[in-house]
Amino acid sequence: MTRPWLRPVVVAGVLALAAVAVRADLPDEPPAVDQPDEFQAMGGPIGLGFRVRQQVSAERVQVGEPFTLTIRVTAEQGKLRRPRLWELESYQKLEKQKLLKVERSDRSKPTWEAPDRTIDPKTWEFDYTLTPQRAGELHLPQLYFPFWSPAGYQGTYAAGVPLTESTPESCSTSNGPSRVVNTWRPSPVTSSTRGSCTQCRK
């Protein structure tokens, strides 16, 4: 967000007014109380105009075959640490149900907070290795991204359309494919194509 200030400018003896854009300062550190549940897990972001997108490297993988989830964060002005995806309740729930394994970052390394890629000064990408533990349909959780701004806590969801949760455990087999359903964009999956077994067609 910019603050236009009018500054007088003299051009050839004529008084004119020009708008000068002044960058807003980043807000102070957020209070330690009343923080949203996801705030610290998402890297305690501070700034203005955050936007988030998710994408996966593959939509069909074998059980035990890792794939990459990429989270892209763009901000008009801001700072954040690497989001700790494995600390989100939605991903912890998938791990407890033995549906998905999330690879942790090595916190002993001083660079664990750095992004994997800096697309431009306002855009960062973070990669996560996920491994499906069961065959069936895996719906990745919708990602909520809270941040601290001059107006206090705000938040945004990763771009996409949320989907109804499926029941991959009802399609479990000892081996076989696992379909990854992306919540970061509209999915072609419908009730008639939801799975390869009758239990999933609800």
C-alpha positions in Angstrom: 0.0 0.0 0.0 1.3 3.4 -0.9 0.6 6.8 0.6 0.4 9.6 -2.0 1.6 12.9 -0.7 1.2 16.1 -2.7 4.4 18.0 -3.2 4.7 21.4 -4.9 6.8 21.4 -8.0 7.9 24.5 -9.9 8.3 24.0 -13.7 9.3 27.0 -15.8 7.9 29.4 -13.2 4.5 27.6 -13.0 3.5 26.1 -9.7 2.2 22.5 -10.1 1.4 19.6 -7.8 2.9 16.1 -8.2 1.9 12.9 -6.3 4.9 11.3 -4.7 4.5 7.6 -3.6 5.8 6.9 -0.1 6.2 3.3 1.0 4.4 2.4 4.2 6.6 1.1 7.0 6.2 -2.5 7.9 4.1 -3.0 11.0 5.7 -3.6 14.4 6.1 -7.1 15.8 2.7 -8.7 16.6 1.5 -9.1 20.2 2.3 -12.4 21.8 -1.3 -13.0 22.8 -4.4 -13.7 20.6 -2.3 -14.9 17.7 -4.2 -17.0 15.1 -3.6 -20.7 15.4 -1.8 -21.0 12.1 0.3 -17.8 12.5 3.6 -19.2 13.8 3.3 -22.3 11.7 3.1 -20.2 8.6 6.2 -18.3 9.5 4.8 -15.4 11.4 4.4 -13.2 8.3 4.4 -9.4 8.7 3.5 -7.0 5.9 0.9 -6.0 3.3 -1.0 -7.6 0.5 0.0 -11.3 0.9 -1.2 -13.7 -1.8 -0.7 -17.5 -1.7 -0.8 -20.3 -4.3 -0.2 -24.0 -4.1 0.7 -26.5 -6.8 1.9 -30.2 -6.8 4.5 -31.8 -9.1 2.2 -34.7 -10.0 -1.5 -35.6 -9.7 -1.0 -39.4 -9.7 1.7 -41.2 -7.8 2.3 -44.6 -6.3 2.0 -45.3 -2.6 5.3 -44.4 -1.0 6.3 -42.3 -4.0 7.2 -38.7 -2.9 5.9 -35.7 -4.7 6.6 -32.0 -4.3 4.1 -29.4 -3.0 5.2 -25.8 -3.8 3.8 -22.9 -1.9 4.3 -19.5 -3.6 3.9 -16.4 -1.5 3.7 -12.9 -3.0 3.4 -9.7 -0.9 3.3 -6.0 -1.7 5.6 -5.5 1.2 6.5 -8.1 3.8 8.7 -10.6 5.5 8.2 -14.2 6.6 10.1 -17.4 7.6 9.7 -20.7 5.9 6.2 -22.0 6.7 6.3 -25.1 8.9 3.7 -27.1 7.0 4.1 -30.1 9.4 2.9 -28.0 12.3 -0.5 -27.3 10.8 -3.3 -29.2 12.5 -4.8 -30.3 9.1 -1.5 -31.9 8.0 -0.9 -33.5 11.5 -4.3 -35.1 11.2 -3.4 -36.7 7.8 -0.2 -38.0 9.4 -2.0 -39.4 12.4 -4.4 -41.2 10.0 -1.4 -42.6 8.2 -2.5 -41.1 4.9 0.4 -38.8 4.3 4.0 -38.2 5.4 5.4 -34.7 5.4 9.2 -34.3 5.3 10.5 -32.0 8.0 13.1 -29.3 7.4 16.4 -29.6 9.3 16.1 -26.9 11.9 19.7 -27.4 12.9 20.7 -25.6 9.7 20.8 -21.8 9.9 19.2 -21.6 6.4 16.0 -23.4 7.2 14.1 -20.2 7.0 15.3 -19.3 3.5 13.0 -19.8 0.5 13.9 -22.4 -2.1 13.5 -19.8 -4.8 13.1 -16.0 -5.0 11.1 -15.3 -8.1 11.4 -11.6 -7.7 11.9 -9.2 -4.6 8.2 -9.7 -3.7 7.7 -13.4 -4.5 9.1 -16.5 -2.7 8.6 -20.2 -3.3 8.9 -23.0 -0.7 9.0 -26.7 -1.6 7.8 -29.6 0.6 8.2 -33.3 0.0 5.0 -35.3 0.7 4.6 -39.0 0.5 1.2 -40.8 0.3 0.9 -43.8 2.6 -2.3 -45.3 1.2 -3.9 -45.8 -2.1 -7.0 -43.9 -3.0 -7.8 -40.2 -3.3 -5.7 -37.7 -1.3 -7.2 -34.3 -0.8 -4.6 -31.8 0.3 -5.9 -29.4 3.0 -6.9 -25.9 2.1 -4.2 -23.6 3.2 -5.0 -20.5 5.4 -2.3 -17.9 5.6 -2.7 -15.4 8.5 -0.4 -12.3 8.7 0.1 -9.2 10.8 -0.6 -5.9 9.1 -1.1 -2.3 10.1 -4.8 -3.1 10.6 -4.0 -6.0 12.9 -4.3 -9.7 12.0 -5.6 -10.5 8.5 -5.6 -13.6 6.4 -6.0 -15.1 3.0 -6.6 -18.6 1.6 -4.4 -20.2 -1.1 -6.0 -19.7 -4.5 -8.4 -22.4 -5.4 -11.8 -24.0 -4.8 -12.1 -26.1 -1.7 -13.3 -29.6 -2.3 -15.4 -32.0 -0.2 -13.3 -34.4 1.8 -13.1 -37.9 0.4 -12.5 -41.1 2.3 -9.3 -42.5 0.9 -9.2 -45.1 3.7 -12.3 -46.8 2.2 -10.3 -47.4 -1.0 -7.2 -48.6 0.7 -5.2 -51.5 -0.8 -1.8 -52.9 0.0 -0.4 -51.1 -3.0 -1.6 -49.2 -6.0 -2.0 -45.6 -7.1 -2.9 -42.6 -5.0 -4.6 -39.7 -6.7 -3.6 -36.3 -5.4 -6.5 -33.8 -5.6 -5.3 -30.2 -5.7 -7.2 -27.6 -3.7 -5.2 -24.8 -5.2 -7.4 -24.7 -8.4 -10.7 -26.0 -9.6 -10.5 -29.8 -9.9 -12.2 -31.9 -12.6 -13.0 -34.6 -10.0 -16.8 -35.0 -9.7 -19.0 -37.4 -7.9 -19.0 -39.7 -10.9 -15.2 -39.8 -11.1 -14.3 -39.6 -7.5 -12.6 -42.9 -7.2 -12.1 -46.4 -8.5 -14.3 -48.1 -5.9 -18.0 -47.8 -5.1 -17.4 -46.6 -1.5 -16.0 -43.3 -2.9 -18.8 -42.6 -5.2 -21.0 -40.6 -2.9 
